[in-house]
Each structure stands twice: as C-alpha cells, then as structure tokens.
C-alpha cells in the first residue's frame, strides 16, 4: 500500500508540474473550456478543459453546435458521438447541470483528412435567448463558436427566423474581419463550413435547401424603405458563404422528447435514425483542420488562439450582433473624429475658403482612411461610415462659423483702421494729394493682403465705397485748402520779405502771387475756375514737390521746421545786424548817400 500510495503521489505531482494544472486521468467526458462570469456578461477560460485540448500534438479541428436555448444541441452532439446521455454531454431536461458557456468532449475523434491525421473535437454551446442573460453574452458565445469551429452546425427547430439570419450574418462578418485583419501574413479567409440543421417532421413542397435559399433571398424594396435596406444588407453579407453552406433536415426522433435519453435506436423513429447516420457522414465529409496564419493548429496553438479571441471579445475589440456599431465601431468612430478635430485644430484662422475646404478634405480623407483600416464589418459598417461623415460635417460647420467670425473680426479691424487713416488724411495741416494717394494705396494694399476668409468679399465692397467717398471729399476740399494756404503764405512772405529779412525780390514775388490769386478769382467770379488754369497746375506741382516726398514729409515736420525758422530769424535780427551793420540786403532798403550822416558843407 505504501508503494502504491507513493506512486500515486508521484504521478499526481508529475501531472501538476507538467501541465500547470490538475491532472486529468479520464478524458472520456465533457469539460468546460469557456465559462461565464457570475454576471453572465463576459466569458473566461476554464483551464481544466483546456488541458484536454493542449495535449493534442496533431492538427485539430472542431465541430460546434449553436442554436436557441432548449433546442436539443447537447442531445444532437451525443448522437453524433454515439454516446448516451449518461456518459455524454449533459441534457437539460434530464439533469440539473445544463450547459453553461462552451464545453468540449475530452476524447477527440481521429480522422484522416487528405492524408493528414486530424483530431476532431466536438463543442457544445450555451443556447441563446434564455432568461437572465444579456444579448451581448449570447452574441459573444455565438462569435467565439464561429471563429473556433471548422464546422458550424446551426441547430434550428421548425423554421428559419429573421433573428437567426441576423446572427449568422454577424458571424460571417466576424470571421471575415478576423482573418482579414492579418492579411499579408499568408492568412486567407476560410470561414467555417455552415450546416443549417432544421429539425422538423413534415416538409411539404419545399426542401430545407429551398427553404434556406428563400430565407436568404433579397427582399424587393421599390420604395427604398430603410428597414428593408438593412434586411438586404444582412443578406448581402451572407453572400460570402456561397457554396460553403449546406442545409439538412432531421425529423424528430420521438414524440416523447423527455424520454429520449432512455431510448435505444430501435425505439427511435427509423427515419430519424437513417437521417442521423447521413448527418454523421455529411459532417465527416466537410471537416477540415483549423488553419490560422497559413498553418494547421495543434492543441497548444489552438488554446493560444482561443485565448486571443476571448480577450478580444471581452475587451470589445470584436463586437456583438446586438451592438455591432455601438460597441465596436463607435469607439473607432470617436477616435477617427478626434483625429479630424486634431488636424483641423492646427489651422490658423482666418483662412481663404478654398484653403479651408482643401484642409477639410485632407483631414476628412485621413479620418475616413483610418476608419476604413479599423472598422468592423464590410456591410454593417456602411451605417458607421455615414455616421462618421455626418459627424465630420457637423464639426466642419462649426469650423466654417469660426473661420467666418475670425475673418469678420480681422477684416472689420482692418476696415476701421483704414477708415481712421482716411479721416486723418482729410485733416492734414498741409494738404497734399501725393500724401493722400500714398496713404490711400498703402491702406488698400494692406487690406487686400491681410483681410482673408469668407468676409473679404463683403468688406471689399464696403472698403471701396469708403475709399471712394474719402477720395472724392479730399479732392473737393483740396483745392480750397491749398488756395487759402497760398493766400496766407503770400501775405506772410510779404511781411517776412519787407520787415524781417528785407529781401525785395521775396516781397515782390509774394505780392505777385497774392495779386494773382485775388484778381483771378475776382475776374472769373469763382475760385473753381482757377483750378483749371495751367498756372494753377504749375503752382500745385510746385507745392506738392515742396510739401511731400517719400524722403521728407513737411506736414509731419511742419512744427519743428517752423520753430527752427523762427529761431533762425530771431538770431538773424538780434546778432546778424550787430556783425554786419544795419545795411539791408538790397540798396532800396539802405540809407541814401545824402542822408543825415553826411558832413555839412556849410
């Protein structure tokens, strides 16, 4: 007894350290490989069942049965494996331990497929639509079985419903998406062989294959109904199955369904037994080894593959049918919309409308490309693409409004600046057409260069009206102001020439200018007629030359120049006469030779 006990302990420890879990001695039973969490919202791996798969070193394949709750999936698997209910998968109406999650039969069926020894596992899945579970949980079970299996048996009682087609559409897109994401790594899309198994007693007029074809046929939609479009999109996604699906009918084994586990084959309906054997042959004929990344999977590789898929499902990286867009594409949509926002946020407003449109198209194209690379589903993603585009357009509308506001703000500031500039040019101390034209041109050029965006056209019209009005007003006042300035200037020069510097020629020239201005306006009634005289044009040209040039602006320096001239004249009056005597510049202002200073002759 001591030796036997020691040997037992040795083998237990050996199994524990070799597998990292409890040792399983009897594999001729069902094991859970995926279990639900307590809330029935997520799935987790069952290590004990995975050990049954990890030990297989040959290529493996799996046959999974899916279907509604209490539709006879476990009993069907026992029939395919030629097992009784006592030794096979637990049957709901017989035992309290109904299937939860996904279970595997521990003893694989060995088959030679195209010269390759293959270990075939049979998987039993928890039925969907049972009480106390969320749709997301059902869909994850469905998705996991779809990706894992080589043959997917869709067990349906009586008929095919629209919900069944919708779930299958999701399963096909899921498989296509999973394999499609590893393109470039020698992975082709190889969806599981689909077997529609319809359990019904009477098939009058139509075969199950005809029933499946009719259920998957496009629904006429002449009025463009959105709901019918969605129904047809689901059918479009199933087109990838092509010849990869088969329909099979199986009659009821017996009217007393609760007694099935207690019956032998000779007690069952003979037609059922015959069709069951045909079903076994059909399943065996379509089984193929599981291929991922271009190679067959052995047990350990299959477990690693299962871990990867389950992690993705629980993280939401692979969505559920009930929330195809909301669960998965919604997150991608938000990231792509954020990408668009980030690109548009780099723009400096305001921008010309064409530049903003180009930036929008580039950012939108980049966001759409990112979504196209990440989104789930070829057909169901159409709605997400429309939603993304709609969201981008909403953001773009706000960007346009921001650009319009910034453009209006900038152009308004430039317009007000030019308006103030024109007002300043209207009140020049020394009127100068050249200075006005220079300011006018500078204002117009700065507005044309700096005012950008959608408000430019509107403000250009206002700008042209304002500048035109200012120019007309300046020209109208220019000649009058210049005339008055010349009259004052001539009188000032008369006083300066006679009493300050005593320069007769200056005084004479000032008198001539004064007399010309006054007599011309008297002879020709108004001063306006003077402005068309060639002499006036010469006077204006001379005035413009003296008053304004790009080098010297006399208007700006009028006060400093006036102060300097006054200082010079005072200096001349105070100190110049002491040094040079009281003699005038010209003899006409000097004392005569026979004046009081001559000596008397008498």
C-alpha positions as CSV (number, residue, x, y, z in Angstrom):
1,X,0.0,0.0,0.0
2,X,2.9,2.4,0.8
3,X,4.4,1.8,-2.6
4,X,1.1,2.2,-4.4
5,X,0.4,5.5,-2.5
6,X,3.9,6.9,-3.3
7,X,3.5,6.1,-6.9
8,X,0.1,7.8,-7.0
9,X,1.6,10.9,-5.4
10,X,4.5,10.8,-7.9
11,X,2.1,10.7,-10.9
12,X,-0.1,13.5,-9.5
13,X,2.9,15.8,-8.9
14,X,4.3,14.9,-12.3
15,X,1.0,15.8,-14.0
16,X,0.8,19.0,-12.0
17,X,4.2,20.3,-12.9
18,X,3.9,19.1,-16.5
19,X,0.6,20.8,-17.2
20,X,0.5,23.7,-14.7
21,X,-3.0,22.5,-13.6
22,X,-4.7,19.4,-12.1
23,X,-4.0,16.2,-13.9
24,X,-6.9,14.6,-15.8
25,X,-6.9,10.8,-15.9
26,X,-10.2,10.2,-17.7
27,X,-10.7,12.3,-20.9
28,X,-13.8,10.3,-21.9
29,X,-16.1,13.0,-20.6
30,X,-17.2,16.6,-21.2
31,X,-15.2,19.5,-19.9
32,X,-15.9,23.2,-19.9
33,X,-13.4,25.3,-21.8
34,X,-15.2,28.7,-21.6
35,X,-17.3,29.7,-18.6
36,X,-19.5,32.8,-17.9
37,X,-18.6,35.2,-15.2
38,X,-21.2,35.5,-12.3
39,X,-23.0,38.3,-14.1
40,X,-23.3,36.4,-17.4
41,X,-21.8,39.4,-19.3
42,X,-18.3,38.1,-20.0
43,X,-16.5,34.8,-20.7
44,X,-13.5,33.3,-19.1
45,X,-11.3,30.3,-19.8
46,X,-11.7,27.0,-17.9
47,X,-8.2,25.6,-17.5
48,X,-9.2,22.1,-16.7
49,X,-11.0,21.7,-20.1
50,X,-8.2,23.4,-22.0
51,X,-5.8,20.7,-20.8
52,X,-7.8,18.2,-22.8
53,X,-7.0,20.2,-26.0
54,X,-3.4,21.2,-25.1
55,X,-2.2,17.6,-25.0
56,X,-3.0,17.1,-28.7
57,X,0.1,17.4,-30.9
58,X,-1.6,16.6,-34.3
59,X,-3.6,19.1,-36.3
60,X,-7.0,19.7,-34.8
61,X,-10.5,20.5,-36.0
62,X,-13.7,21.4,-34.1
63,X,-17.4,20.9,-34.8
64,X,-19.6,23.4,-32.8
65,X,-23.3,23.2,-32.4
66,X,-25.1,26.5,-31.8
67,X,-28.8,27.3,-31.5
68,X,-31.6,28.5,-29.3
69,X,-32.0,27.5,-25.7
70,X,-33.5,24.0,-25.2
71,X,-33.3,23.2,-28.9
72,X,-31.6,19.8,-28.4
73,X,-28.0,20.7,-29.1
74,X,-26.5,18.5,-26.4
75,X,-28.6,15.5,-27.4
76,X,-27.6,16.1,-31.0
77,X,-23.9,16.0,-30.1
78,X,-24.3,12.8,-28.1
79,X,-26.0,11.3,-31.2
80,X,-23.1,12.4,-33.4
81,X,-20.6,10.9,-31.0
82,X,-22.7,7.8,-30.5
83,X,-22.9,8.5,-26.7
84,X,-25.7,8.0,-24.3
85,X,-26.9,10.9,-22.1
86,X,-25.4,9.2,-19.1
87,X,-21.8,9.4,-20.5
88,X,-22.0,12.3,-22.9
89,X,-23.0,15.9,-22.7
90,X,-25.5,16.9,-20.1
91,X,-29.0,17.2,-21.4
92,X,-31.2,19.9,-19.9
93,X,-34.4,18.0,-19.3
94,X,-32.6,15.1,-17.7
95,X,-30.0,16.8,-15.5
96,X,-29.8,19.9,-13.5
97,X,-26.4,20.7,-14.9
98,X,-27.3,22.3,-18.1
99,X,-24.6,23.6,-20.5
100,X,-23.1,26.9,-19.4
101,X,-20.5,28.6,-21.7
102,X,-18.8,26.2,-24.1
103,X,-18.0,22.5,-23.4
104,X,-15.7,20.1,-25.2
105,X,-15.8,16.3,-25.4
106,X,-12.4,15.3,-24.0
107,X,-11.8,12.3,-26.3
108,X,-11.3,13.7,-29.9
109,X,-12.4,11.7,-32.9
110,X,-9.3,10.7,-35.0
111,X,-9.8,11.2,-38.8
112,X,-7.6,11.0,-41.8
113,X,-8.3,14.1,-43.9
114,X,-6.5,14.4,-47.2
115,X,-3.6,12.3,-45.8
116,X,-3.4,14.4,-42.5
117,X,-4.2,12.8,-39.2
118,X,-6.6,15.2,-37.6
119,X,-8.1,15.2,-34.1
120,X,-11.7,16.4,-34.2
121,X,-13.3,18.0,-31.1
122,X,-17.0,18.4,-30.6
123,X,-18.1,21.6,-28.9
124,X,-21.4,22.2,-27.1
125,X,-22.5,25.8,-26.6
126,X,-24.9,27.5,-24.3
127,X,-28.2,28.3,-26.0
128,X,-29.1,31.9,-26.7
129,X,-32.4,33.6,-25.8
130,X,-32.6,32.1,-22.4
131,X,-33.8,34.0,-19.3
132,X,-31.4,36.2,-17.2
133,X,-28.7,36.9,-19.9
134,X,-27.9,39.9,-21.9
135,X,-27.8,39.8,-25.7
136,X,-24.1,40.7,-25.6
137,X,-23.4,37.5,-23.7
138,X,-25.3,35.4,-26.3
139,X,-23.5,37.1,-29.1
140,X,-20.1,36.5,-27.6
141,X,-20.9,32.8,-27.3
142,X,-22.0,32.8,-30.9
143,X,-18.9,34.8,-32.0
144,X,-16.5,32.6,-30.2
145,X,-18.0,29.3,-31.5
146,X,-18.0,30.8,-35.1
147,X,-14.3,31.7,-35.0
148,X,-13.2,28.5,-33.2
149,X,-15.1,26.0,-35.3
150,X,-14.2,24.3,-38.6
151,X,-17.8,23.1,-39.0
152,X,-20.6,25.2,-37.6
153,X,-24.0,23.4,-37.1
154,X,-26.8,25.9,-36.8
155,X,-29.4,23.8,-35.0
156,X,-32.9,25.4,-35.5
157,X,-36.3,24.0,-34.6
158,X,-39.0,24.0,-37.3
159,X,-38.0,27.1,-39.4
160,X,-35.6,30.0,-40.0
161,X,-36.4,33.3,-38.4
162,X,-35.0,36.8,-39.3
163,X,-33.1,36.9,-36.0
164,X,-31.4,33.7,-36.9
165,X,-30.2,35.2,-40.2
166,X,-29.1,38.4,-38.5
167,X,-26.9,36.4,-36.0
168,X,-25.4,34.3,-38.8
169,X,-24.7,37.5,-40.8
170,X,-22.8,38.8,-37.9
171,X,-20.9,35.5,-37.5
172,X,-19.8,35.6,-41.2
173,X,-18.6,39.2,-41.0
174,X,-16.8,38.4,-37.7
175,X,-14.9,35.6,-39.3
176,X,-14.1,37.6,-42.4
177,X,-13.0,40.5,-40.3
178,X,-10.8,38.4,-38.0
179,X,-9.0,36.8,-40.9
180,X,-8.9,40.0,-42.9
181,X,-7.0,41.8,-40.2
182,X,-4.0,39.6,-40.6
183,X,-3.7,40.0,-44.4
184,X,-0.1,40.0,-45.5
185,X,0.7,37.1,-43.2
186,X,-0.4,34.3,-45.6
187,X,-3.9,34.1,-44.0
188,X,-6.8,33.6,-46.3
189,X,-10.4,34.0,-45.3
190,X,-11.6,30.4,-44.7
191,X,-15.0,30.6,-43.0
192,X,-16.3,27.6,-41.2
193,X,-18.5,25.2,-43.1
194,X,-22.0,26.1,-42.2
195,X,-24.6,23.4,-41.8
196,X,-28.2,24.6,-41.4
197,X,-29.8,21.8,-39.4
198,X,-33.6,22.2,-39.5
199,X,-35.4,19.8,-37.1
200,X,-39.0,19.3,-38.3
201,X,-41.3,16.4,-39.1
202,X,-43.1,17.5,-42.3
203,X,-41.5,19.1,-45.3
204,X,-44.3,19.5,-47.8
205,X,-43.5,21.1,-51.2
206,X,-40.0,22.5,-50.3
207,X,-36.8,21.0,-49.3
208,X,-34.7,22.5,-46.5
209,X,-32.2,23.8,-49.1
210,X,-35.0,25.6,-50.9
211,X,-36.2,27.0,-47.5
212,X,-32.7,28.4,-46.8
213,X,-32.4,29.9,-50.3
214,X,-35.8,31.5,-49.9
215,X,-35.0,32.9,-46.5
216,X,-31.7,34.4,-47.8
217,X,-33.3,35.9,-50.9
218,X,-33.2,39.7,-51.4
219,X,-36.4,41.4,-50.3
220,X,-37.9,43.7,-53.0
221,X,-37.7,47.3,-52.0
222,X,-39.1,49.6,-54.7
223,X,-39.9,52.3,-52.3
224,X,-36.4,52.5,-50.7
225,X,-37.6,51.5,-47.2
226,X,-34.6,51.9,-44.8
227,X,-35.6,48.8,-42.7
228,X,-35.8,46.6,-45.8
229,X,-32.4,48.0,-46.9
230,X,-31.0,46.9,-43.6
231,X,-32.5,43.4,-44.1
232,X,-31.0,43.1,-47.5
233,X,-27.6,44.3,-46.3
234,X,-27.7,41.4,-43.9
235,X,-28.3,39.0,-46.7
236,X,-25.5,40.6,-48.8
237,X,-23.1,39.8,-46.0
238,X,-24.0,36.1,-46.3
239,X,-23.1,36.0,-50.0
240,X,-19.5,35.2,-48.9
241,X,-20.7,31.8,-47.8
242,X,-21.6,30.8,-51.3
243,X,-21.3,27.1,-51.7
244,X,-19.8,26.9,-48.2
245,X,-23.2,26.2,-46.6
246,X,-25.4,23.2,-46.6
247,X,-29.0,22.6,-45.5
248,X,-30.1,19.4,-43.8
249,X,-33.4,18.3,-42.3
250,X,-33.7,16.0,-39.3
251,X,-37.1,14.6,-38.2
252,X,-38.0,14.4,-34.6
253,X,-36.6,11.2,-33.0
254,X,-39.7,10.5,-31.0
255,X,-42.8,12.3,-29.8
256,X,-41.8,11.8,-26.1
257,X,-38.8,14.2,-26.1
258,X,-38.3,13.9,-22.3
259,X,-37.7,10.2,-22.7
260,X,-35.2,10.3,-25.5
261,X,-32.2,9.7,-23.2
262,X,-33.8,6.4,-22.1
263,X,-34.4,5.0,-25.6
264,X,-32.3,2.9,-27.8
265,X,-32.0,3.2,-31.5
266,X,-34.6,0.5,-32.1
267,X,-37.1,2.6,-30.1
268,X,-36.5,5.8,-32.1
269,X,-38.2,6.7,-35.3
270,X,-36.5,4.8,-38.1
271,X,-36.5,7.8,-40.4
272,X,-34.6,9.7,-37.7
273,X,-32.0,7.0,-37.3
274,X,-31.4,6.9,-41.0
275,X,-31.1,10.7,-41.3
276,X,-28.9,10.8,-38.3
277,X,-26.4,8.4,-39.9
278,X,-26.5,10.5,-43.1
279,X,-25.8,13.6,-40.9
280,X,-22.7,11.9,-39.4
281,X,-21.4,11.1,-42.9
282,X,-22.1,14.7,-44.0
283,X,-20.3,16.2,-41.1
284,X,-17.3,13.9,-41.5
285,X,-17.1,14.9,-45.2
286,X,-16.8,18.6,-44.6
287,X,-14.4,18.6,-41.7
288,X,-11.1,20.3,-42.3
289,X,-8.2,21.1,-40.0
290,X,-8.2,24.5,-38.4
291,X,-5.9,26.9,-40.3
292,X,-4.6,30.2,-38.8
293,X,-1.8,32.2,-40.3
294,X,-1.3,29.7,-43.0
295,X,-0.7,26.6,-41.0
296,X,-2.6,23.9,-39.1
297,X,-3.1,24.4,-35.4
298,X,-2.1,21.7,-32.8
299,X,-3.6,21.7,-29.3
300,X,-1.4,24.3,-27.7
301,X,-1.7,26.6,-30.6
302,X,-5.4,26.3,-30.7
303,X,-5.6,27.2,-27.0
304,X,-3.4,30.2,-27.6
305,X,-5.7,31.2,-30.5
306,X,-8.7,30.8,-28.2
307,X,-7.2,33.0,-25.5
308,X,-6.5,35.7,-28.1
309,X,-10.1,35.7,-29.4
310,X,-11.6,35.6,-25.9
311,X,-9.5,38.5,-24.7
312,X,-10.6,40.5,-27.8
313,X,-14.3,39.6,-27.2
314,X,-14.2,40.7,-23.5
315,X,-12.4,43.9,-24.4
316,X,-15.0,44.7,-27.0
317,X,-12.4,44.6,-29.9
318,X,-14.8,42.2,-31.6
319,X,-18.4,43.4,-31.2
320,X,-21.6,41.6,-30.6
321,X,-24.5,41.4,-33.1
322,X,-26.8,43.4,-30.9
323,X,-24.4,46.4,-30.8
324,X,-22.4,46.0,-33.9
325,X,-21.9,49.7,-34.4
326,X,-22.3,50.9,-30.8
327,X,-19.9,48.5,-29.1
328,X,-17.0,48.4,-31.6
329,X,-17.3,50.9,-34.4
330,X,-18.5,53.6,-32.1
331,X,-15.1,53.7,-30.4
332,X,-13.3,53.7,-33.7
333,X,-15.7,56.4,-35.0
334,X,-14.8,58.6,-32.0
335,X,-11.1,58.1,-32.5
336,X,-11.4,59.0,-36.2
337,X,-13.5,62.0,-35.4
338,X,-10.9,63.1,-32.8
339,X,-8.2,62.7,-35.5
340,X,-10.2,65.0,-37.8
341,X,-10.6,67.5,-34.9
342,X,-6.9,67.4,-34.2
343,X,-6.0,68.1,-37.8
344,X,-8.4,71.0,-38.1
345,X,-7.3,72.4,-34.7
346,X,-3.9,73.0,-36.2
347,X,-5.3,75.6,-38.7
348,X,-4.7,79.3,-38.1
349,X,-7.9,81.3,-38.7
350,X,-9.0,83.0,-40.7
351,X,-8.3,81.2,-43.9
352,X,-9.5,81.6,-47.5
353,X,-12.5,79.5,-48.2
354,X,-10.6,77.4,-50.8
355,X,-7.8,76.7,-48.3
356,X,-10.2,75.7,-45.6
357,X,-12.1,73.4,-48.0
358,X,-8.8,71.8,-49.0
359,X,-7.8,71.3,-45.4
360,X,-11.2,69.8,-44.6
361,X,-10.9,67.4,-47.5
362,X,-7.4,66.3,-46.4
363,X,-8.5,65.8,-42.8
364,X,-11.7,64.0,-43.8
365,X,-9.8,61.7,-46.1
366,X,-7.3,60.9,-43.4
367,X,-10.1,60.2,-40.9
368,X,-12.0,58.0,-43.4
369,X,-8.9,56.1,-44.2
370,X,-8.2,55.4,-40.5
371,X,-11.8,54.3,-40.1
372,X,-11.6,52.0,-43.1
373,X,-8.5,50.4,-41.7
374,X,-10.0,49.7,-38.3
375,X,-13.8,49.4,-38.7
376,X,-15.6,46.1,-38.2
377,X,-17.7,44.6,-40.9
378,X,-17.9,45.2,-44.6
379,X,-21.6,45.8,-45.0
380,X,-22.7,46.8,-41.5
381,X,-20.0,49.5,-41.4
382,X,-21.9,51.5,-44.1
383,X,-24.0,53.0,-41.4
384,X,-21.0,53.8,-39.3
385,X,-19.3,55.5,-42.3
386,X,-22.4,57.6,-42.9
387,X,-22.4,58.5,-39.2
388,X,-18.7,59.4,-39.2
389,X,-19.2,61.6,-42.3
390,X,-22.2,63.2,-40.7
391,X,-20.3,64.0,-37.5
392,X,-17.4,65.4,-39.6
393,X,-19.8,67.6,-41.4
394,X,-21.2,68.9,-38.1
395,X,-17.7,69.7,-36.9
396,X,-16.9,71.3,-40.3
397,X,-19.9,73.6,-39.9
398,X,-18.6,74.8,-36.6
399,X,-15.1,75.3,-38.2
400,X,-16.7,77.3,-41.0
401,X,-18.5,79.5,-38.4
402,X,-15.3,80.0,-36.5
403,X,-13.5,81.0,-39.7
404,X,-16.3,83.4,-40.7
405,X,-16.1,85.0,-37.2
406,X,-12.3,85.4,-37.3
407,X,-12.5,86.6,-40.9
408,X,-15.1,89.2,-40.0
409,X,-13.2,90.2,-36.9
410,X,-9.9,90.7,-38.8
411,X,-11.5,92.5,-41.8
412,X,-13.5,94.8,-39.5
413,X,-10.3,95.8,-37.7
414,X,-8.6,96.5,-41.0
415,X,-11.6,98.4,-42.3
416,X,-11.8,100.6,-39.1
417,X,-8.0,101.2,-39.4
418,X,-8.3,102.3,-43.0
419,X,-11.3,104.5,-42.1
420,X,-9.3,106.2,-39.3
421,X,-6.4,106.6,-41.7
422,X,-8.7,108.3,-44.3
423,X,-10.1,110.6,-41.6
424,X,-6.5,111.6,-40.6
425,X,-5.6,112.4,-44.2
426,X,-8.7,114.6,-44.5
427,X,-7.3,117.0,-41.9
428,X,-3.7,117.4,-43.0
429,X,-2.1,120.6,-41.8
430,X,-0.5,121.0,-45.2
431,X,-2.9,119.4,-47.8
432,X,-1.0,117.0,-50.2
433,X,-2.5,115.0,-52.9
434,X,0.6,112.9,-53.1
435,X,0.5,112.1,-49.4
436,X,-3.2,111.2,-49.6
437,X,-2.6,108.9,-52.6
438,X,0.3,107.2,-50.8
439,X,-1.9,106.6,-47.7
440,X,-4.8,105.5,-49.9
441,X,-2.6,103.0,-51.7
442,X,-1.0,101.7,-48.6
443,X,-4.4,101.2,-46.9
444,X,-5.8,99.4,-49.9
445,X,-2.9,97.1,-50.3
446,X,-2.7,96.2,-46.6
447,X,-6.4,95.4,-46.6
448,X,-6.1,93.3,-49.8
449,X,-3.2,91.4,-48.3
450,X,-4.3,90.8,-44.7
451,X,-8.1,90.5,-45.0
452,X,-8.7,86.8,-45.8
453,X,-11.6,84.5,-45.4
454,X,-15.3,84.5,-46.4
455,X,-15.9,88.0,-45.1
456,X,-13.4,89.6,-47.5
457,X,-15.8,90.0,-50.4
458,X,-18.3,91.8,-48.3
459,X,-15.7,94.1,-46.7
460,X,-14.1,94.8,-50.1
461,X,-17.3,96.4,-51.2
462,X,-17.6,98.5,-48.1
463,X,-13.9,99.3,-48.4
464,X,-14.2,100.5,-52.0
465,X,-17.2,102.7,-51.1
466,X,-15.4,104.2,-48.1
467,X,-12.2,104.9,-50.0
468,X,-14.1,106.3,-53.0
469,X,-16.1,108.6,-50.7
470,X,-12.9,109.7,-48.9
471,X,-11.1,110.4,-52.1
472,X,-13.9,112.5,-53.5
473,X,-14.2,114.5,-50.3
474,X,-10.4,115.1,-50.2
475,X,-10.2,116.2,-53.8
476,X,-13.2,118.6,-53.3
477,X,-11.5,120.2,-50.3
478,X,-8.0,120.0,-51.5
479,X,-8.1,123.0,-53.9
480,X,-9.9,125.2,-51.5
481,X,-7.5,124.4,-48.7
482,X,-4.5,124.9,-51.0
483,X,-5.9,128.3,-52.2
484,X,-6.3,129.5,-48.7
485,X,-2.9,128.3,-47.7
486,X,-1.3,130.1,-50.7
487,X,-3.1,133.3,-49.8
488,X,-1.9,133.2,-46.3
489,X,1.6,132.1,-47.4
490,X,1.9,135.1,-49.8
491,X,1.0,137.6,-47.1
492,X,3.4,136.0,-44.7
493,X,6.1,136.2,-47.3
494,X,5.3,139.9,-47.9
495,X,5.8,140.6,-44.2
496,X,8.9,138.5,-44.0
497,X,10.5,140.0,-47.1
498,X,9.8,143.6,-46.1
499,X,10.3,143.7,-42.3
500,X,12.3,140.7,-41.3
501,X,14.9,139.8,-43.9
502,X,14.3,142.8,-46.1
503,X,14.6,140.8,-49.3
504,X,12.9,142.9,-52.0
505,X,12.6,140.1,-54.6
506,X,10.9,137.8,-52.0
507,X,8.5,140.6,-51.2
508,X,7.8,141.2,-54.9
509,X,7.2,137.6,-55.6
510,X,4.8,137.3,-52.7
511,X,2.9,140.3,-53.9
512,X,2.7,138.9,-57.4
513,X,1.3,135.6,-56.0
514,X,-1.2,137.4,-53.8
515,X,-2.4,139.7,-56.5
516,X,-2.7,136.8,-59.0
517,X,-4.8,134.7,-56.6
518,X,-7.1,137.6,-55.6
519,X,-7.6,139.2,-59.0
520,X,-8.1,135.9,-60.9
521,X,-10.9,134.9,-58.6
522,X,-12.5,138.4,-58.9
523,X,-12.2,138.5,-62.7
524,X,-13.6,134.9,-63.2
525,X,-16.2,135.0,-60.4
526,X,-15.2,131.9,-58.5
527,X,-12.1,130.2,-57.3
528,X,-13.1,126.9,-59.0
529,X,-12.3,128.3,-62.4
530,X,-8.8,128.9,-61.3
531,X,-8.3,125.2,-60.7
532,X,-8.4,124.5,-64.4
533,X,-5.8,127.1,-65.3
534,X,-2.3,125.8,-66.4
535,X,-0.7,128.2,-64.0
536,X,-2.6,126.7,-61.1
537,X,-1.3,123.3,-62.1
538,X,2.2,124.5,-62.0
539,X,1.6,126.0,-58.6
540,X,0.1,122.7,-57.4
541,X,3.0,120.7,-58.8
542,X,5.5,123.0,-57.0
543,X,3.5,122.8,-53.8
544,X,3.4,119.0,-53.9
545,X,7.1,118.8,-54.5
546,X,7.9,121.1,-51.6
547,X,5.3,119.6,-49.1
548,X,5.6,115.8,-49.6
549,X,8.1,113.3,-50.9
550,X,9.0,109.7,-49.8
551,X,12.0,111.2,-48.1
552,X,10.6,114.2,-46.4
553,X,7.0,114.8,-45.2
554,X,6.8,118.6,-44.5
555,X,3.3,118.1,-43.0
556,X,4.8,115.9,-40.3
557,X,7.7,118.2,-39.7
558,X,5.9,121.5,-40.1
559,X,6.0,122.5,-36.5
560,X,9.7,121.6,-35.9
561,X,10.6,123.4,-39.2
562,X,8.6,126.4,-38.2
563,X,10.3,126.6,-34.8
564,X,13.7,126.3,-36.4
565,X,12.9,129.1,-38.9
566,X,11.7,131.3,-36.1
567,X,14.9,130.7,-34.1
568,X,17.0,131.5,-37.2
569,X,15.1,134.7,-37.8
570,X,15.5,135.8,-34.2
571,X,19.1,135.0,-34.3
572,X,19.5,137.0,-37.5
573,X,17.6,140.0,-36.1
574,X,19.5,140.0,-32.8
575,X,23.0,139.2,-33.8
576,X,23.3,139.4,-37.6
577,X,22.8,143.3,-37.6
578,X,25.5,143.8,-35.0
579,X,28.0,142.0,-37.0
580,X,27.1,143.3,-40.4
581,X,25.7,146.7,-39.6
582,X,22.2,148.0,-40.5
583,X,22.6,147.8,-44.2
584,X,19.8,146.0,-46.0
585,X,20.2,143.2,-48.4
586,X,19.3,145.4,-51.3
587,X,20.1,149.1,-51.8
588,X,16.4,150.0,-51.9
589,X,16.3,149.5,-48.1
590,X,19.7,151.3,-47.3
591,X,20.0,154.9,-46.2
592,X,20.6,157.4,-49.1
593,X,24.1,158.8,-49.6
594,X,22.9,162.4,-48.9
595,X,21.3,161.4,-45.6
596,X,21.8,162.9,-42.2
597,X,25.1,161.2,-41.7
598,X,26.9,163.2,-44.5
599,X,29.0,166.1,-43.2
600,X,27.5,169.5,-43.7
601,X,29.1,171.7,-46.4
602,X,28.5,174.8,-44.7
